[in-house]
Amino acid sequence: MFEHFVSCHVDGPAGRLHTLRGGRGAPLLLLHGHPQTHVMWHRVATDLAGSFTVVMMDLRGYGDSARVASGANHEAYSKRAMALDAVAVMRHHGFDRFQVLAHDRGARVAHRLAADHPDRVQGLMLLDIAPTLAMYENTSEAFARAYWHWFFLIQPPPLPEALIESDPVRYLRSVMGKRHAGLAAFAPAALAEYERCIQIPGSAASICEDYRAAAAIDLAHDRADTAAGLRLAQPLRVLWGQHGAIGQCFDVLGLWRDRAEHVSGMSLPCGHYIAEEAPALLLAEALDFFKPNP
């Protein structure tokens, strides 16, 4: 799926990170969501590499990156810690400043990356999320039903881990297949790769810690930003699926305008998995938004 990309492992702050690099031009970092890997970009990465140096990475705890041990405060899976992984990856590839395209959990990492390292992130496009703090503070019954896994995964160990580990492929297919487009949205080779990776030992614990961090230490970091009046200064474009829960349950642009100075965006006629459901539309938006020479 990535014929013209070169794979390598980078030593991150807490373990090895799996990355791919291809193309030429201004650097563009791609970050995936749950319960996926960098493979989610397979329908747009090659075209993006015609205009940019594309770097993809598997987030810690996902894909072929390290499963990192965590602690009581879930700091190892805070989006602050995961953002430092992204900094290390881009530094390894020779880039101190770059743009970011990110989906779902990766988009939450990208939000923290832009907030903590504004000198590094030149612009960012976030797919199908609203700010984490705003989503928790404005949770409705409709959202809780659609995003049940948010509340399942944050339960204390070992119950969520044990249930996932009893049949990790069933968990993955349940989460991904019950959204708008069903499992038909995913190429068989991509789905097989997601299934392979979620069966790697430690995956269930890492996934749970990612979500536990989002409901704990990440909220503390977000509240500190709000109290300090911190807003993203970089250009930000947000896209969300017309048939997904984010746009149906939240004022996506309004919530991001509370957190950033320069926000644009729209819904696209698809569900949550934009890069796989509507790759041509995403590619057009990305090529319009990202700058070859920012």
N, C-alpha and C positions, 0 to 999 in steps of 0.2 A: 504493500500500500504506500510505501514511502521510498520508491526506487532510487530517487536522486538525493536522499538524505543520508547523512552519516551519523551513526549511533555511537555514543560514548557515555561513560559514567564519570560523574563529577563528585569530588569529595565535598559534601556540604557540611554545615556546622554540626550536624548530628548523625551523619551517615551518607552513604552513596546515593546519588540521584541520577536516575536514568534520563538522558537527553538525546535529542536528535537535532541536527542542524542541516539546513539546505538553503540554496538561493544566494542572492547577492543584493547589496543595497543596504538601506537603513535597517537596523536591527528591530525585529518584532518578536516579542515573547508571547507564546500561546500557552494558556493554563486551562486544564480540563476540569470537569466536575465529577460528582459522585453518581453512581459507583463505577466510573469509567477510568480511562487512561488517556495518554496523548493521542491514541488511535482515533478518538472522536473527531479529530481534525482532518481525517484522511480525504474528505471530499473538497476541502478548500486549501490545504497546505501547499500543494504543488503550484496552484495558480498564484497564491500569495508569494511564493518563492520566486516568481517571475519579476517581482518588484521590490522584494525585501529579503534580507537575511533572516530567515525564519528559524527560531529556536523553540522547540517543544520540550517539555519536561513532564515526568510523572511526579506529582506531588508526593511528599513523604507519606508513607502508609498506603500508597496506591501504585498500581502498575508494577514496574520492576525497580522502584526506588525502595529505600530502606524502611522497614517497619521499626519505628522508634519507640523505645520504652517511655512511658508517661508516668505522671505522678498524680497526687491528690488534687492539685490545682489545674491539671490538664495543660500546663504551660507548654509542653513539648508539641502540642497540636494547636496552640494559639495561632491565629493568622499572623501575628507579629513574628513568631518563630518561622512559620512557613514562608513569609515574605523574605526573610534572611536567606532561605534556601534559594529563592529566585535571584537575589542579588549575587550569591555565590556562583550560580550557574552562568549568569550573564557576564560576570567578571572572568570566569574561566574561558568563555568564548570571546573575550576581548572587548566587552562593551560595558561602559560605565553609565551610558544614557541610552534609553530605549523606549519603545512604545509597547503597549500590552493589549492583547485580545484575550478575554477570559470568560469562561462559562461557569455558572453554578458555584460550587465550592471554590474553584479557581478564581472566580470573580470576587469572592470575599477576600481571598488572599491578595488579589490585585488592588482592591480598595485599601487594605492596610498597607500594602507596598507603596501606593501613591501617597498615603497620609504620612507614613514614617520616613519615606525617602523621596521627597518631592524633587530633589535635584537629579534623581535617576529616571523617573518616569516622566516622559514628555507628553504623553496622551494615552488615554485608555478607553476601550470599548468593553462594556460589561453586558453579558447575555443572560436575560431572564432572572434577574434578582432585583430586589429592593434592598436598602440598607438593613443589615441584620437586626440592629437594635429596633428600628421602626417596625420590622416584621413581627418581632416578639411582642412589642408593646401594642400592636394593633391586630393581634391574632383574633380571628373570628371562627365561628363553627365551620364555615365553608373552608377556610384555610386549614384548620386542624384536620378536617377529614381528607383534604387533598394531599397534605404534607404530613401524614400520620407518622412517617419515619423520623421527622424532626423530634417527636416526643417519645417515640420508642427508643431511639438510639441513645438518648441522654439518660436513660434509667441507669441506676447504679450497676456496676459489674457484680456477678458475671452473667446475669440473665440475657441481656441482648446479644452478647458475644456467643453464648451457648446456643441460642436459637438460630443465629445466622450460621454458625459452624455446623449445625446439624444438617444443613443443606444450603450451602452458599449460592449455588446456581439458582435454586428456587427463589432465594431472597432477591438476587439481582434481577431475575426475570419478572418478579412481582413488582418491584419498584419501577423498573423501566417499561414493562409491558402494559401497565395499567394507566399510563398517560395517554394523551390524545391520539397519537399515531400507532400505538401498540408496538410490538416487536418488529413489525414489518418495516419500520423506519430504519432499521439497522442492517447494514451489509452483513451477510453471514460470517465473513472473516473477521469483521470488527466485533460482532457479538461473541464469537468464539474467543477472541483475545480478552474481552472483558470477563468472560467466564473463567478463563485460565487464571487471570490475575487475582480474582476474588477468592480463589481456592488456595493461594499462597499462604502458608501459615503466618498468622499474625494480622492478616487483613481485617478480620472482623473487629479485633481490638483497636486497630488503627482507625477504622471508620467510626467506631463509637467514640473514641477520644476526640476525633475531629469535631463531631457534633456536640460532645460535652463541653469542649472548649468554646464553641460558638455560643452556648447557652450560659457561660460562666465568665471566664477570663476575657473573652473577646468583648462581651458586653461591658465589662469594666473599662476596657480600653476605649470603646466607643463612647461611653459616658464621659470619660475624661476629655476626649476630643470635644464633645459637645459643651462641656463646662468651660473649656478653654477657648471656645469660639473657633475651633479649627475647621476649615473648609478646604476641600480640594481646589487647587488653583489651576490644575491642568485641564485641557479640553477633555470632556467626558461625553461619550455617546452611549446611550443605553437602548438596547433592543429587547423586546420580550414577545413571547408567543401569544397571538390573539386567542388561542384556544387553551392556554395554560392558566394556572391558578394565580400567578403573580399579577398579571394585568386585571384579572377579574376580581381580585381581593384587595388590591392596593392602588393608590395613585402613584404610579411608578415615577413619572417625571417630577411630580410635586415633592415626593420624599427625597429624590436625589438633589433637587434644587435647594433643599434644606442643608445638604451636606457638601455641595460643590458650587463653584462660581459660574462655570461655563458648561451648561448641560443641554444636550439635544437628544432626540431619540424618538422611537415609534414602535408600534407593534407590527409584527410580521404575520402573515397568514399561515401559522403553523402552531405546534405545541412547544413543549419545553426544550426539546433537543434541536435547537435551531440549526446548528452546523451540519446535522445529518438529515433534518427534515426539509430545510430550505437553503441548501448551500449556495445556489446561484444568487439569491437575494442577500445572503450574508456577505458573499464575496463582493457584490456591488457596493454594499454599505462600507465594507472595510476599505476597499480601494478608494472610495470617495473621502473617507474620514482620515485615514492614516497618511502621513506625509512621507514621500520618498526621501526628502531632505529636510527633516524637522529642525 
